[in-house]
Amino acid sequence: MDDSAMNSQIGFLPLDLIIQILSRLPSKSLIKFKSVCKSWYLLISSTHFTQLHSRFSSQTLQLVIQPPDPTDPNSEKLLFVDSSTPSSNLSLDFVNDCIKVRASSNGILCCSSVKNKGVYYVCNPITREYRILPRTRDRPFTRTQPFYEATLVGLCFNPISFKFTVVLAGFYRSFGQFRGNQFVSNVFYSETNSWKRFEFPLIDEFTHMNRNQAVHDNCSIFWLTQNCTHLLYFDSEIENWGKIALPGEILGIQNGSRVYLLEYEGHVSVIQISQGVMSTFVLKDRNLEKWYILDQVKLNCIGCFANSGIPVGQNRCFVFLAAQRNVLAYDRRSRVWKEAGSSSRCSSGSMYPLWFSAFPFKGSLFPCKF
């Protein structure tokens, strides 16, 4: 549809102005606006608009919070939390399965089935589209591999090509074990709708990595090793595993130090909490293993949260710190801490579920069912 036809159906405002206004609105609102008229439906569904909206929505960081036991019928639904607006519920009932969120990338979630081990989904909770991934193998489960649950789950969604990669590694029992100094993993490529098996030389400590901390950077997915000395990454372009040493400031302070892996504006970042100070480092050059320090924040003003809080998301404006039942947001501009969401409460008025899992999330209109 050309610009003149589009303008005549949308109204008197220029098309460029309409696009600029709509691209700054929340994803949930745009889904509703698709029903306004055919012109708006075509506009909001276009690839150009989807990518433009993604650039603006990436400036607003949210968290997806999940209870520790998704099979509990009394547990709350997933929650959306950001730095200012009240918390809102998020439902994944359109998948028609009991699922657990394992990874997040550019508004797309990778989830595993709780009841059917080895079944994985990629979905967009905003557009309520999902795609079930084929199993990594066709033969039945055996006694040596009954659980079929991956320790490492990574998702990398490309906002330009709409292609994505899912990495599963470090399976319980036999899968992922060292066989003749070989590390085994499975990688799914959306463009071929198939899995590919990789074996590489021995990589230590992969079985103890934090399952919730997978960060994507361009075409690579990163995890933090158990002893907090290296990052393990998989590069989907050259199909290779590698390791990167953490900053010297972190390696020099090991006793009483906590380290967490996060994303920062599309880059890999690590946050160290030590002696009441939260230090943020950003990876500048992967090949040269160069880091730079972004900021340092004293935590004495938040009391007990300094000892129990876990960084779960950040951007240039905010850092989210999650505790047992609370989420705090640090404003990097005003240097002020505050409770995230609506007084750190769910929409039902109760506190967040104890020991919840939290994933950074940026609402998008990206398709995943194709």
KAKA-V167912 format. One record per residue. N is the residue number from 1. SS is DSSP state (hx for helix, st for strand, lp for the rest). D_FIRST is the distance of its C-alpha to the first C-alpha in whole Angstrom. Layout:
n=N ss=SS d_first=D_FIRST
n=N ss=SS d_first=D_FIRST
//
This chain:
n=1 ss=lp d_first=0
n=2 ss=lp d_first=4
n=3 ss=hx d_first=7
n=4 ss=hx d_first=8
n=5 ss=hx d_first=6
n=6 ss=hx d_first=7
n=7 ss=hx d_first=10
n=8 ss=hx d_first=11
n=9 ss=hx d_first=11
n=10 ss=hx d_first=12
n=11 ss=lp d_first=15
n=12 ss=lp d_first=17
n=13 ss=lp d_first=17
n=14 ss=lp d_first=15
n=15 ss=hx d_first=12
n=16 ss=hx d_first=14
n=17 ss=hx d_first=17
n=18 ss=hx d_first=15
n=19 ss=hx d_first=15
n=20 ss=hx d_first=18
n=21 ss=hx d_first=20
n=22 ss=hx d_first=18
n=23 ss=lp d_first=19
n=24 ss=lp d_first=23
n=25 ss=lp d_first=23
n=26 ss=lp d_first=25
n=27 ss=hx d_first=23
n=28 ss=hx d_first=25
n=29 ss=hx d_first=23
n=30 ss=hx d_first=20
n=31 ss=hx d_first=20
n=32 ss=hx d_first=21
n=33 ss=hx d_first=18
n=34 ss=lp d_first=16
n=35 ss=lp d_first=18
n=36 ss=lp d_first=17
n=37 ss=lp d_first=14
n=38 ss=hx d_first=11
n=39 ss=hx d_first=9
n=40 ss=hx d_first=12
n=41 ss=hx d_first=12
n=42 ss=hx d_first=9
n=43 ss=hx d_first=9
n=44 ss=hx d_first=13
n=45 ss=hx d_first=13
n=46 ss=lp d_first=11
n=47 ss=hx d_first=14
n=48 ss=hx d_first=14
n=49 ss=hx d_first=14
n=50 ss=hx d_first=17
n=51 ss=hx d_first=19
n=52 ss=hx d_first=19
n=53 ss=hx d_first=20
n=54 ss=hx d_first=23
n=55 ss=hx d_first=24
n=56 ss=hx d_first=25
n=57 ss=hx d_first=26
n=58 ss=lp d_first=28
n=59 ss=lp d_first=30
n=60 ss=lp d_first=31
n=61 ss=lp d_first=34
n=62 ss=st d_first=34
n=63 ss=st d_first=37
n=64 ss=st d_first=37
n=65 ss=st d_first=40
n=66 ss=st d_first=42
n=67 ss=lp d_first=45
n=68 ss=lp d_first=48
n=69 ss=lp d_first=48
n=70 ss=lp d_first=45
n=71 ss=lp d_first=47
n=72 ss=lp d_first=49
n=73 ss=lp d_first=48
n=74 ss=lp d_first=49
n=75 ss=lp d_first=47
n=76 ss=lp d_first=44
n=77 ss=lp d_first=40
n=78 ss=st d_first=38
n=79 ss=st d_first=38
n=80 ss=st d_first=36
n=81 ss=st d_first=38
n=82 ss=lp d_first=37
n=83 ss=lp d_first=39
n=84 ss=lp d_first=38
n=85 ss=lp d_first=37
n=86 ss=lp d_first=39
n=87 ss=lp d_first=38
n=88 ss=st d_first=36
n=89 ss=st d_first=36
n=90 ss=st d_first=34
n=91 ss=lp d_first=34
n=92 ss=lp d_first=34
n=93 ss=hx d_first=35
n=94 ss=hx d_first=32
n=95 ss=hx d_first=33
n=96 ss=lp d_first=36
n=97 ss=lp d_first=39
n=98 ss=lp d_first=41
n=99 ss=st d_first=40
n=100 ss=st d_first=41
n=101 ss=st d_first=39
n=102 ss=st d_first=40
n=103 ss=st d_first=37
n=104 ss=st d_first=34
n=105 ss=st d_first=31
n=106 ss=lp d_first=28
n=107 ss=lp d_first=28
n=108 ss=st d_first=29
n=109 ss=st d_first=32
n=110 ss=st d_first=35
n=111 ss=st d_first=37
n=112 ss=st d_first=40
n=113 ss=st d_first=41
n=114 ss=lp d_first=45
n=115 ss=lp d_first=46
n=116 ss=lp d_first=45
n=117 ss=lp d_first=46
n=118 ss=lp d_first=44
n=119 ss=lp d_first=40
n=120 ss=st d_first=38
n=121 ss=st d_first=34
n=122 ss=st d_first=31
n=123 ss=st d_first=29
n=124 ss=st d_first=27
n=125 ss=lp d_first=29
n=126 ss=lp d_first=26
n=127 ss=lp d_first=23
n=128 ss=lp d_first=26
n=129 ss=st d_first=26
n=130 ss=st d_first=28
n=131 ss=st d_first=29
n=132 ss=st d_first=33
n=133 ss=lp d_first=35
n=134 ss=lp d_first=37
n=135 ss=lp d_first=41
n=136 ss=lp d_first=42
n=137 ss=lp d_first=45
n=138 ss=lp d_first=45
n=139 ss=lp d_first=49
n=140 ss=lp d_first=51
n=141 ss=lp d_first=52
n=142 ss=lp d_first=55
n=143 ss=hx d_first=58
n=144 ss=hx d_first=58
n=145 ss=hx d_first=54
n=146 ss=lp d_first=54
n=147 ss=lp d_first=51
n=148 ss=lp d_first=48
n=149 ss=lp d_first=47
n=150 ss=st d_first=46
n=151 ss=st d_first=48
n=152 ss=st d_first=45
n=153 ss=st d_first=41
n=154 ss=st d_first=38
n=155 ss=st d_first=35
n=156 ss=st d_first=32
n=157 ss=st d_first=29
n=158 ss=lp d_first=27
n=159 ss=lp d_first=24
n=160 ss=lp d_first=22
n=161 ss=lp d_first=22
n=162 ss=lp d_first=23
n=163 ss=lp d_first=26
n=164 ss=st d_first=29
n=165 ss=st d_first=33
n=166 ss=st d_first=36
n=167 ss=st d_first=39
n=168 ss=st d_first=42
n=169 ss=st d_first=46
n=170 ss=st d_first=49
n=171 ss=st d_first=50
n=172 ss=lp d_first=53
n=173 ss=lp d_first=56
n=174 ss=lp d_first=55
n=175 ss=lp d_first=52
n=176 ss=lp d_first=51
n=177 ss=lp d_first=55
n=178 ss=lp d_first=57
n=179 ss=lp d_first=58
n=180 ss=lp d_first=60
n=181 ss=lp d_first=58
n=182 ss=st d_first=54
n=183 ss=st d_first=52
n=184 ss=st d_first=49
n=185 ss=st d_first=46
n=186 ss=st d_first=43
n=187 ss=st d_first=39
n=188 ss=st d_first=36
n=189 ss=st d_first=33
n=190 ss=lp d_first=30
n=191 ss=lp d_first=28
n=192 ss=lp d_first=31
n=193 ss=lp d_first=32
n=194 ss=st d_first=36
n=195 ss=st d_first=38
n=196 ss=st d_first=40
n=197 ss=st d_first=44
n=198 ss=st d_first=46
n=199 ss=st d_first=49
n=200 ss=st d_first=50
n=201 ss=st d_first=54
n=202 ss=lp d_first=55
n=203 ss=lp d_first=53
n=204 ss=lp d_first=55
n=205 ss=lp d_first=55
n=206 ss=hx d_first=51
n=207 ss=hx d_first=53
n=208 ss=hx d_first=53
n=209 ss=lp d_first=50
n=210 ss=lp d_first=48
n=211 ss=lp d_first=46
n=212 ss=lp d_first=44
n=213 ss=lp d_first=43
n=214 ss=st d_first=41
n=215 ss=st d_first=39
n=216 ss=st d_first=36
n=217 ss=st d_first=35
n=218 ss=lp d_first=33
n=219 ss=lp d_first=34
n=220 ss=st d_first=37
n=221 ss=st d_first=39
n=222 ss=st d_first=42
n=223 ss=st d_first=45
n=224 ss=st d_first=48
n=225 ss=lp d_first=51
n=226 ss=lp d_first=54
n=227 ss=lp d_first=56
n=228 ss=lp d_first=54
n=229 ss=lp d_first=54
n=230 ss=st d_first=51
n=231 ss=st d_first=48
n=232 ss=st d_first=47
n=233 ss=st d_first=43
n=234 ss=st d_first=42
n=235 ss=st d_first=39
n=236 ss=lp d_first=37
n=237 ss=lp d_first=36
n=238 ss=lp d_first=40
n=239 ss=lp d_first=41
n=240 ss=st d_first=44
n=241 ss=st d_first=45
n=242 ss=st d_first=47
n=243 ss=st d_first=49
n=244 ss=st d_first=49
n=245 ss=st d_first=52
n=246 ss=lp d_first=51
n=247 ss=lp d_first=52
n=248 ss=hx d_first=56
n=249 ss=hx d_first=56
n=250 ss=hx d_first=55
n=251 ss=hx d_first=57
n=252 ss=lp d_first=60
n=253 ss=lp d_first=60
n=254 ss=lp d_first=60
n=255 ss=lp d_first=63
n=256 ss=lp d_first=61
n=257 ss=lp d_first=58
n=258 ss=st d_first=55
n=259 ss=st d_first=51
n=260 ss=st d_first=48
n=261 ss=st d_first=45
n=262 ss=st d_first=42
n=263 ss=st d_first=38
n=264 ss=st d_first=38
n=265 ss=lp d_first=34
n=266 ss=lp d_first=34
n=267 ss=st d_first=37
n=268 ss=st d_first=40
n=269 ss=st d_first=43
n=270 ss=st d_first=46
n=271 ss=st d_first=48
n=272 ss=st d_first=52
n=273 ss=st d_first=54
n=274 ss=st d_first=57
n=275 ss=lp d_first=60
n=276 ss=lp d_first=58
n=277 ss=st d_first=55
n=278 ss=st d_first=52
n=279 ss=st d_first=51
n=280 ss=st d_first=47
n=281 ss=st d_first=47
n=282 ss=st d_first=44
n=283 ss=st d_first=43
n=284 ss=st d_first=43
n=285 ss=st d_first=43
n=286 ss=lp d_first=44
n=287 ss=lp d_first=46
n=288 ss=lp d_first=48
n=289 ss=lp d_first=48
n=290 ss=st d_first=48
n=291 ss=st d_first=47
n=292 ss=st d_first=47
n=293 ss=st d_first=48
n=294 ss=st d_first=46
n=295 ss=st d_first=48
n=296 ss=st d_first=51
n=297 ss=st d_first=51
n=298 ss=st d_first=55
n=299 ss=lp d_first=55
n=300 ss=hx d_first=58
n=301 ss=hx d_first=56
n=302 ss=hx d_first=55
n=303 ss=lp d_first=58
n=304 ss=lp d_first=58
n=305 ss=hx d_first=54
n=306 ss=hx d_first=55
n=307 ss=hx d_first=57
n=308 ss=hx d_first=55
n=309 ss=lp d_first=51
n=310 ss=st d_first=49
n=311 ss=st d_first=46
n=312 ss=st d_first=43
n=313 ss=st d_first=40
n=314 ss=st d_first=39
n=315 ss=lp d_first=37
n=316 ss=lp d_first=38
n=317 ss=lp d_first=38
n=318 ss=st d_first=40
n=319 ss=st d_first=42
n=320 ss=st d_first=43
n=321 ss=st d_first=46
n=322 ss=st d_first=47
n=323 ss=lp d_first=50
n=324 ss=lp d_first=52
n=325 ss=lp d_first=50
n=326 ss=lp d_first=49
n=327 ss=st d_first=46
n=328 ss=st d_first=46
n=329 ss=st d_first=44
n=330 ss=st d_first=45
n=331 ss=st d_first=43
n=332 ss=lp d_first=44
n=333 ss=lp d_first=43
n=334 ss=lp d_first=46
n=335 ss=lp d_first=48
n=336 ss=st d_first=48
n=337 ss=st d_first=48
n=338 ss=st d_first=47
n=339 ss=st d_first=46
n=340 ss=lp d_first=43
n=341 ss=lp d_first=41
n=342 ss=st d_first=43
n=343 ss=lp d_first=46
n=344 ss=lp d_first=46
n=345 ss=st d_first=46
n=346 ss=lp d_first=43
n=347 ss=lp d_first=42
n=348 ss=lp d_first=45
n=349 ss=lp d_first=47
n=350 ss=lp d_first=49
n=351 ss=lp d_first=49
n=352 ss=lp d_first=47
n=353 ss=lp d_first=48
n=354 ss=lp d_first=51
n=355 ss=lp d_first=50
n=356 ss=lp d_first=47
n=357 ss=st d_first=44
n=358 ss=st d_first=42
n=359 ss=st d_first=39
n=360 ss=st d_first=36
n=361 ss=st d_first=33
n=362 ss=lp d_first=29
n=363 ss=lp d_first=27
n=364 ss=lp d_first=24
n=365 ss=lp d_first=21
n=366 ss=lp d_first=21
n=367 ss=lp d_first=21
n=368 ss=lp d_first=24
n=369 ss=lp d_first=24
n=370 ss=lp d_first=23
//
